[in-house]
Amino acid sequence: MPVVTLPDGSQRQFDHPVTVDAVAASIGAGLRKAALAGRVDGRLVDTSHVIDRDVALAIVTAKDAAGLEIIRHSSAHLLAQAVKQLFPEAQVTIGPVIDDGFYYDFSYTRAFTTEDLAAIEARMTQLSEQDETITRRVMARDAAVEYFKALGEHYKAQIIAGIPAGEQISLYGQGDWVDLCRGPHVPSTGRLKAFKLTKVAGAYWRGDSRNEMLQRIYGTAWADKKQLDEYLHRLEEAEKRDHRRIGREQDLFHVQEEGPGLVFWHPRGWAIWQAVEQYMRGVYRASGYQEVRCPQVLDVSLWQKSGHWDNYKENMFFTESEKRTYALKPMNCPGHIQVFNHTLHSHNELPIRYGEFGACHRNEPSGALHGILRVRGFTQDDGHIFCTEEQIESEVTAFHQQALRVYADFGFTDIQIKIALRPDKRLGTDATWDKAESALRAALTTCGVAWQELPGEGAFYGPKIEYHLQDAIGRTWQLGTIQVDFMMPGRLGSEYVGADSGRHVPVMLHRAIVGSMERFIGILIEHHAGRLPTWLAPEQVAVLNITERQADYVTKVLEVLKKHEVRAIADLLNEKIGRKIREHTLQRVPYLLVVGDKEVAANQLAVRTRSGKDLGTMSVETFLERLQVELDTRGRTTLED
């Protein structure tokens, strides 16, 4: 007589074994209809799972994150079933859930076309409408290998053959199709109503370039059509905001085959970079950081001492000279330790804060490179704080407050805080990690913020607080971090003289606010859809004449603007004014100052915004006063206000 305890603490008793589905039905028809799976004593199971003992049970619906993942997993199976029906010779390999969707890899004799994707999606819809029951069964490993070999599914047979002998294999079937899977899955294909295939791409079998190139079909799936439509709208918006497209249109930067993952910055893009860098340099100064500069290339012996050789060398670039091996730095921290070590410091000097716009190189896989968001060569707004254990909390608290102010200036106000905890591959003892993780929790508690914990996602030398920013279309980006490191200073010989006149090893806090400058600028471009706030725009003002008669006046206005350090240009080309306005609007220049005979006579400017709003006429002095307010408030107040 199993007793089922529900999340609200209530209990239901049954006089015989009962399925999750039956428990849901006993609670109500609505819940049974919504049920996708169950969580029995914390373990996800199908609704057909039989309960024959006392358990704690939660019914999983599409409102739960786990329910949405199950929908996507089941949609991957629906995709594979549709492909097998339309292309019987295709072999299926793996089909996992990913962020916002799923994919399935196939081996087939020709490339799938756009028309094929449309046909596959249509067949998926038909299979959904048939509402086939999804059933689970188990099979011995060796029997499962032979079963899939008999079906001609050699990739599946390989996967199963890699599972330890003697284990039971779970299979899921729907209609005429069976797949290897741990599950759970939705009760029937009719529960899958809101899906869309998005693209096809190449992928190597088992991710190894020595293996066969497969075809990966991507899709997305949601609880209902409204959520699907919202997601597709976000995709459409993301395409419009793609930093690579905007970078070409605005002539900001490029990458090319001779330097994969390395960025060529054009003058307009470098102007954005400098606006960000000089702003961050001001943040350094205001927060007590001393700026330093360290070498790009250092002997591998230093990286061996720091722990990077054992824990990170697969991501590093190496070179040789005079029979010595050197590494391009993937991080700035060992260099900053060398600066600290050059002088013996007293405890009265701590904390010591170093900052560097440090250029780093990491050997990212070519398939992971993406515009300026994922590169091999990048520059960080990197900083390191050398302090005592007692100073950790106050330093982390100050950094947190500083980071939030910076993000607000760049237009980000929706920020999630997370703590990444000890990974499996790490330096140090559990006691040291306990101390480091507790320090971060204490600092965030002092700041009065909520946070999420991420087990296993810390750096090999210490845990870290991560700042995840939501952009204008709801995407989340992980940017700043602050990490507590009890390991590296000791490994590299750092010491200070304590109040007891003894030698002590300092704690090192690794911190960055924007992180990779390249990636941050790409995020800014997409967040603002290329319409950067005036203080960040590569050109803040364009002065346009209507005819040659106003050329001298335009030149004088330009001189005044530049004298006040406004990034301004003059367009004196022999073009119609409508075309000039259109051109600079497309370049997202925030303000267009139009000059005709009337403006010259009145010593005025006709001011327009890039959005097309006419702000009327005003003197250059009035324009500058109003523009300065906008620049000083980082766009929180604009000329239009």
N, C-alpha and C positions, 0 to 999 in steps of 0.2 A: 504494500500500500504506500506508494511514493507520496511524499509531501513536497509540494513545490512552493518555494518562497519567492515572492515577486519583489521588484525593486522598492515598492512602497512599504515593505515589511509584511504585507498580508500573505496568507497561505491558502493553498488549495490542496485538498487531499483526494487521491484517486484510489479506487479499489483494484486497479490493474495497471500494468505498464501503459504509458500514454505518450503520444508524439507531441512535439512542440506545437504543431499545428492544432492538435486537439486542445491543448492548454489555452492557446490564443482564442479558439472558438468558444471555450467555456467562459472567457472574459467578455467576449462580445463579437458580433459578426463583423463590425467595422475593423477591429484589430486583426481578426483573422484575414480579412481581405488585404490589409496593409502589411502583414507579416512577410518578411523576406527570409529571415533566419532566426536563430535563437542564440543566446549566450548562456551556456550551462556551466555554472561554476567558473565563469570567466572565459570559457572556450567557445568559439563560434562553431555552430553546427547548423545543418539543414533543418527546415521545418519538419522533415520526415524523421528526424532523429527520435529514437525511442528512449523515454525516461523511465527507468525501472528502479530508482532509488531516490532518497531525499536529495534535492538539489536546490540551488538558487538559480532562478531563470529570469532573463530579461528578453523580451520580444524585440527583435531588431527590425526597424522599418526604414524607409527611404529618408526619414528625417535624421537618422543617425549616420555619422561618417562611415561606419562599417557597412551600413546598408547601401550607401552610394558606391562603395568599393565593390560590393557583391554584384550590384547592377552592372558595373563596368566589366568585372571579371566574366559574368555570364554573357555580356554583349560580345566579348572576345570569342567565346565559344559559338555564339550565333553567327559571327563573321566567318569562322572557320567552317561551320556547317554549310553556309551559303556558298563559300568558295568551292568546297568539295562537290556540291551538287552541280554547280555550273562548270567547274573545271576538274573533272574526276582524276586527271593525271597529276594534279598538284599534290605535293606532300606538305603536311603541316608540321611545324616545329614547336615554337614556344609562343605563348600569347599572354603576357602579364598586364596588370593594371599599371598605369602611369598617372602623373598629375593631370587631372581633368579628363582622363580617358583611358584608352587601351591601345594595344597593337597586337598583330599576329604576324609571324614570319612564315613565308611559304617558299618552297622550291618549285619552280615552274619553268617550262621550256622557253617561254617568251616573257617580255615585260608586260605587266598589267597596264592597261590604258585608262584614260579618264572615262571612256565608255564602259570599260569593265567595272570600274568602281561604282558607276551608276547602276549597273545591272546587279552587282553584288548587294548593294544597299537595298534595291527593290526586292531581291530575294529574301534578305533579312526581314523586311517588313512582312512578306508573305508568311515566313516561318513564325514570326511573332503572332500574326493573326490566327495561325493554326493552334496556338496555345498548347503546345506539346508539353506534357509532364516531364520534368527533369528528374532522373533517377540516379541513385548512387549504388555501386556494388564494389566489392573488393575481390582481388585476384592475387594469387601468389606471384612474386616477381618474375620467375622464369616463365610461368605460363603467360604473363602479360607481355613479355618480350616476344614469345612465339605468336601471340595473338596479333600484335601490331605488325610483325613481319608478314604474317599471312594477309594482312590488309594492304601490304605494300608501303606501310608507313615506317620507313627505315630510320628516320630521324627520331621518331617516338621510341622505337626499339632501342636506339643508342642511349637515349635519356634514361630509360628504365634500367638498362644494363648497368648503368653507373650507380644505381641504388644498391645498398648492401644486400647480399643474398639472404633469403629467408623472410624479408619484410613483405608485408601485405601492401598491395598497390590499390589505390582507390581510382575508380573509373566513373565518369559521369556520362549518361546517355540522354539524348533527346531525339525522338523520331528515329531516323535512319543513321544517326551519327553518334560515335562514342569517342571520348577523349580522356587522356590521362590528366588527373587533377586532384589536388588535396581538398578543394572546395572551401567553404560551402558555396552553393549556388541558389539562385531564386527558385521557387517551387515549379514554375513553368515559363515557357518562352513568352507567354502573353503578358508577363510582368515587364517586358522590355519594349517600351513604346517610344522613347525619346532618345534616338541615337543618330549619328551622322558620321559617315566616312570622310576623312579630311584630306588625306594624301597617301602616296606610296613612295617609298624610298628604298635604297639599298642597305643591306646589313649583312655582315659576315656571320656564318654559322659559328656559334659560341663566341662571337666577338673577336675572332682570330682572323687576321688578314690573309693567312695561309689557307684558310678554308673557303668553301664555296660562297659566292655572293648570293644571298637570298633576297626576297622582296618583302619589305615590311609595309603592311597596310595599317595606317593609323586611323583611329576613330575616337569619337567622344560620345559619352552616354550620361544621361541625367535622369532625375526622378520623374520629370514631366516636361511637356513641350515648352512651357514658359521658361524653365531653367535652361533648356537647350537653346531657345531663341536668344536669351540674354547672353549665353556664352558665345554663340556665333556672332552676336553683335560686338562683343568684346574682341573677338578675333579680327573682325573687320576693322575695328578701331586700332587694334595693335598693328595691322598692316599699314594703315594710314600713318601711324606714328613711328614706323620702323626707322631706327636711327641711321641705318645704312642708306635707305632711300633719301631721307632728309639730308644726310651728309653729302650725297651726290648733288642734290638740288641746290643746296646752299654752299657747295664747294668748301666743305669743312675739313675733310680728311680722306685718305684712301688706304687700302692695303693691296698688296700685289704678290704674285707667285714667288718672286725672288726673296720675299721676307714674310713668310706665312706667320700670322699672329703678331706682326709688328706693324706699327701705325705710322703712316706718313701724314703729318699734320700740315694743313694748308694755312695761309695767314688768317683766314676768318675763324677756322677751328682753333688755332693757337691763341687767338684773342679770347675765346671762351675759356681755354685752359688757364690763361694768365689771370682772368677775372676770378676763377675758382682758387688758384694757387695763392694769389695775393690776399684774398679774403682769409684763407686758412692760415697764411703766414701771420696775419693780424691776430687771429685766434690764438696761435702759439704765443705771441708776445704778451697778449693780455692774460695768459694763463701761466706765465712763468717758465716757459720752455726756452731752452737755448738751442739754436739751430746748429746742426753739425753736418758734415759731409764725409762719407766713408767710401773706400774703394769698391769698384764693381767686381774685381777679380781677386780672390784670395786662395792661398794654398789649401789643399784639401785637409791638411792636418788640423786646421782650425775647425772645419766642418765635422771632422771626426770627433773632436773634443766636445763640440756643442751638441752632438747627438743627431745632427741632420744626416750624416753619412749612413747611419744604421736605420734611420726612420724615414728618410725623405730623398735618398739619392736617385731613385728612379724618376724623380721630377726635376732633376738638376742638369744643367749643361756643364760640360767639362772641356778643358783645353790643356795643352802641354807646352812647356818652354824649358829648354836646357835640362831635360830629363826630370822636370818637376811637374806634377799634375796640379792644376788649378781648377776652381769652380767659379762660374758666374753666380753671384749671390742670388738665392731665391727669396731671401729675407734680409732685413737690415739689422736684426738684433745682435748677432755676434760682433758686428762692426761697432755698434754703440757700446758694447761691453769693453771693447779695446780702448775706446775713448775714456770710459769711466776708470779703467784699470791704470791708465797712464799716470794718474796721481792718486796718492793715498788720501782718502777722504775721512773726515770726522763725522760722527753721528749728528753733530750740530748743522752740517751742510745738507743733510737729507730732509725732504726728498730732493733729488736732482732729476730734472726733467730734460731729456734731449728730444729734439724733433728733427726730422729730415724728410725732404721730398726725394725719397730714395728709389732709384731705378732698379728693378729686380727682373729676373728672367726665370721662368718655370717651363719645363718641357711638357706642355699640355698636348694631348693627342690631337692630331690634325682634324679629326672628325668632330672634336669638341669646340674648335675655334668658331667664333661668331662675331663678325664685325669688330667693334671695340669693346663689346661686353665680355668676351672671353678671348684673351690674347696670351702670347708667350712673353712679351716684354711690356712691363707696366711700371708705373710710378705710384708709390703710396704716400699719403700724408701720415707718415709713420712716426711714432714716438715711443719712448721708453722711459719709465719712471723707476729710479732706484730709491728704495725706501726701506724702512723697518717694518716688521710685522704689524706693529701698533698703528702704522700710518696707512695701511692698506684700505681700511674702510673709508677714511676721509678722502683719500685720493680717488677711489672708485666713485664715491658720491659726487665729488667735484666734476669728474669726467662725465658722469651721467647727465648732470645738469647742463654742462657745456655742450654735450652732443645734441641734446634736445633743442637748445637755442640755435645751433647751426642748422639742423634739419628744418626748423621753422623758417629760417631765413631763405632756404632754398625751395620752400613751398611744400614741405612734407609735415603733416600734423598727425597722421594716423600711423602710429608706431607700436609694434609689438616687441616685447622684451623676452629674451630666452637665455637660459644658462645651459651651455654645452658641457656635459660632464665627462668623466674619465673614459678614454677609449681603451680597447683591449691592448693595443700596441702603445706603450707609454713608458716614460721614465719615472723613477721614484717609487716610494712605498705608499701603501694605502693610507697610512696615517698622515703623510704629507698631503695627499690628495684630499683627504677629509678636511684638513686645515684650510687648504686653498678654496675648496668649494664652499665651506662655511663662511669664509670671508666675503665671497661674492654675494651669498644670500643675505648676510648681515647688512651689506651696503645697500642692496635693493630694498630691504626692509626699512632702512633709514630714509630712503627716498620715497617711501610710501607707494610703490608701484607693484602691480601684479606681474608675475612672470611665468613662463612655461619652462619645464626642464627637459633637456634632450640627452638621455643616457647614451654614452658611447661616442658623442660627437665633439668632444674637446680635442685640443691639439695634443701632440704626444708629450709636451712638456708642461701642460697645465690647462685647467678649465677656463672658460671664457663666457662673458656676457655678450650676446649678439643683439643687434638692433635691426629689426625687419621693418622696412618702410613700405606702406601701400601707396601705389601711384594713382593717377587720375582715373584709370579704368579698372582699378581693383586688383592689379597684380602686386605681389609682394616681392621685395628685393632685400636680401641680407647685405647690410653695408658695414656699419661700424662694429668694432669689437674692443673689449678690454679683457686681458688675460692675466691671471696670476701665475707667476713662474718662480717656484722655489728651486728649480733644477739648474738651469743654464748658467746663472752667475757663479755658482759653486764649481761647475764643471770647467769654467773658463777662468777661474782664479780671482773672482771679484771679492774684495774685502773692504770693510770700513772699520774705523776705530770707534768702539762703543764708549759709553759713559764709564764703563769699568776699566777702560784703557786696553781692553782685549780686542782681538780681531774677530769680526763677525761677517757673515755672508749676507749681502742685502737681498731683499726680495725685488724681483723685476716685474713691472707691469708693462705688458705690451699693449699699446693702444693705437687705434686709428678711427677716424670719424667717417670720412668719405671712402676710405679704403683705396682701391685702385682708382687713380684719377681717370684713366681711360674708361673704365666701366661706369664710374659715377657720371661722367659727361654723357655717355650713351643713355643712361637712365634719365638724366635731366632732359635730354632732347626728346625722349619718348614721353616722359611725364608731361611736358609742356607742349607736345606735338610740334616741336620746332619753334614755337613762339616763346622764346626764352624771356624771362623778366628783363626789363630794360637794363638793370645793373649787370646782367650776364650776357646780353646780346652782343655779338661780334661788332655790329654797327648799331649804334643807338639812335642815330639821326641821319637822315639823308636830306640834303638841301637841293631843291629842283627848280631850275629856271624854266619859264615858259618860252622865252625867245632869247636871242643873243643880247638883247638890250639889258637884261638883268644879270649878265655874267659877272660883272665887277662887284655888284652888291652881294651876290651869292658867295663870291670869294671872301669878301670881308666878313660875312656872317660865319663862314667856315672857320676863319682865323679866330674869331671870338669864341666859338664853341670849343675848338681845340685848346685854346688858352685856358679854358676851364676844365680841361681833361675829359671832355666828352668825346666818345668815339664816333666821329662824324665823317661823312663823305659828301662831296658835291657831284651832282650829275649835270654836266654841262653839254651833254651830247645833243646833237641836232636831231632830236626826236620829238614827237608830239607828247604833250604833258600827260595824256591819258596812258600812253605806253610806259612812260617813266614811272608813273604811280603804280601801274600794274606790276612792273618788273620788281620794284623794291618792296611791294606788298608780298609778292611771292617769296622774296628773300627774308620775309618776316622782320624787316626793319621796324622797330616800334613806332618811330615818329617821322613823318614826311613833312618837310617845311617847303611849301610851294611859294614861289616868288614871281609875281607879274609886275607890270608897270604900276598898278595901283598900290601894291605893297612897297615898292621902292619909294614912291612919292610920299607915302605915309611912314616910312621907316618901320615897317611892320612885316610879319610873316603870317601866312595862312597855314595853320597847323592841322594836320590830319593824323589819325592813328592807322596802324596796319589793319585794324578791323573795319576801316572805312568811315569811322566817325569824324565829322568835321568839328574841331574844337574852336573854330573862329580865328580871328586875327589877333596878334599880340606882338609886342616888341621882343627882341631877342633877350633883353634883360628879364622880362616877365617870364618868358619861356624857360630860361635858365633857372630862375628861382623856383618855379613849379617842378622842373625836372630834378633839381637837387633834393627836394622833399621826397620825391619818388625813389631816388637812389639811396638816400639816407634811411628810408624805411623798408628797403629791399622789396619794393613793389607793393607793400601793404597799403600805401596811398599812391594814387596815380594822378596824372594830369586830368583824367576824365572825372575825378571826384570833385 
